[in-house]
Amino acid sequence: MNRLLLSSLGRRLNQKSTCREFSAASGLLKPYVPSLSNTSLMPSSKGSSTGKGMAGSRLMSSAATAAFDQSIQSDFPSMIISANNAVEAQGSFAEAQAQFLDPDPQAVEALRDGLLETNMGIVAHYYMDVELQGILQALKNSHPDLKERIHIADSLAMGDFAVSMCKNEGVESVICLGVDFMSESVQAILAKNGFENTPVYRATEKHIGCSLAESAEGDAYKAWLHKFSTNTQQPALHVVYINTSLETKAISSSIVPTITCTSSNVLATILQASAQIPDVRILYGPDTYMGYNLRTLLDTLIANPIEWTDEKIQSNLHPQHNRTTLKQLRDNLEIFPQGNCIVHHMFGNEVVQAVRENYYDDCYVTAHLEVPGEMFEIAMEKSLKDEGVVGSTSDILNFIIRKVEDASINVDEERRLKFVLGTEAGMVTAIVDRVQQVLQQTQSKVEVEVIFPVSSEAVMSTENEAGQATIVPGAGGGEGCSTAGGCATCPFMKMNDVDAVFDIIDMVKATDEFGLAQLLPPSRLKGKQINGVDATDLGTEAIMYMRGFMAERALPAELEQKLLASAGVYEAPKEQAAAL
């Protein structure tokens, strides 16, 4: 096949690359909370947003802030989604995103035939390149046998989907499109479910890093854990964000009892831990922004006794909590101070000021839990009126769809819903797909405008294999970010591209064992032990504890026993962690 004919394909492996209706009920506070009612966790406002009330307040006394200013010279770029699969892009950044939503049919057909021939599946993260996501969405619908073999999801669900396609679809190998810790996690979860011989392939033999995950791999993080693990008077539980390597999870588990969390279940995790063991000290890391945002959320609940009575806390948050216990939890929450994601790190200062001044009153505001405090603050304020959402990528997507469904009840009403997308712009592909499904099913006249809080200059020029110039989301410098207004695209994720998928399929067809071996996930823990325990097993232990929590709505008994044991009994010698 002549790849030059596929206009949507381009190798970039060497690149460096005004909204209504936020609810914590649909985001951070909802998933995995025991005895959670179906009512909103924040007071709902069915009327128009006035921008008054908390708009001028400063909820975030201890919030982290973005590192530098970004000047905003024009309106934010946006994408307008309407019925009949219509998409209108405004601004060069949005145009660069939109040009890949309708993928090249030749590319889709070629990949379809290759995946069916090789009996492979694909799991990809929401933050993939828009070009790649557009092709994957079309590929998923191109053949009945591929419907359950291709999934775009968050990092936890990627492993679940990989297991499902192995069990139910009989795939013989899985392509994992994400950063290295994701492929490592997918491989480990497959092994735990009896598919240890099913290979997982990355998009490139190069290291696909992650600034957040790597912030937990240095001596500073281990020293931080050791600092609190030596207190024999108070049990300490390390709640580690899933977006970390297996090595980090293994080392952490050797120092202090550790459970993994996601941005969807982190609040429920710490609520349950403090309910089971009231004096437990929670060590949250490595995502500093998420930790400070959790603390701010607790501060907000504690500071509003009229709105958040003990009865409401018990019915909407956790049956064993009240304002006194929430304060104890807040005081026992320790946050690693030196970790962040470079993408979410950019949502600050001038970007946030522009959101507040120009988009606050008539827009829904969404914010991932990893964003800096300024952006989180706005979304938190909007949550009090059900006009935004904070949480995971899935929470943001579900919130947008809920609002579109609500607005589509009156199919004859012409209306535009506006959403500020406070997370990585790559997930717009999933938003467009889901929104258009709703509009098609309801025959609604509603329009949806997705606003990217970045400068229109946050694009970069590149050249395809035919020597033609084009633009793609992501600026040309600063780790893929633009000082003109944020990046909202992850340069590490962009190391995955369509050509790489073709290459993997070709290598599988040719039984290129050497080439495929270079694409296997990192194996830093292979053959290693910590205190006589297999390091890989120790690395997956924290994930399995989270699985147990999600299934039973309580910390697993084994983890609770470790917490209640004396630090001297459980704590591993420091040299054990150093052995890795």
Secondary structure, 3 states (H helix, E strand, C coil): CCHHHCCCCCCCCCCCCCCCCCCHHHCCCCCCCCCCCCCCCCCCCCCCCCCCHHHHCCCCCCCCCCCCCCCCCCCCCEEEEECCCEEEEECHHHHHHHCCCCCCHHHHHHHHHHHHHHCEEEEEECCCCHHHHHHHHHHHCCCHHHCCCEEEECHHHHHHHHHHHHHHHCCCEEEEECCHHHHHHHHHHHHHCCCCCCCEECCCCCCCCCHHHHCCCCHHHHHHHHHHHCCCCCCEEEEEECCCCHHHHHHHHHHCCEEEECCCCHHHHHHHHHHHCCCCEEEEECCHHHHHHHHHHHHHHHCCCCCCCHHHHHHHCCCCCCHHHHHHHHHCEEECCCCCCCCHHHCCCHHHHHHHHHCCCCCEEEEECCCCHHHHHHHHHHHCCCCEEEECHHHHHHHHHHHHHHHCCCCCCCEEEEEEEECCHHHHHHHHHHHHHHHHHHCCCEEEEEECCCCCCCEEEEECCCCCEEEEECCCCCCCCCCCCCCCCCCCHHHCCHHHHHHHHHHHHCCCHHHHHCCCCCCCCCCCEECCEEHHHHHHHHHHHHHHHHHHCCCCHHHHHHHHCCHHHHCCCHHHHHCC
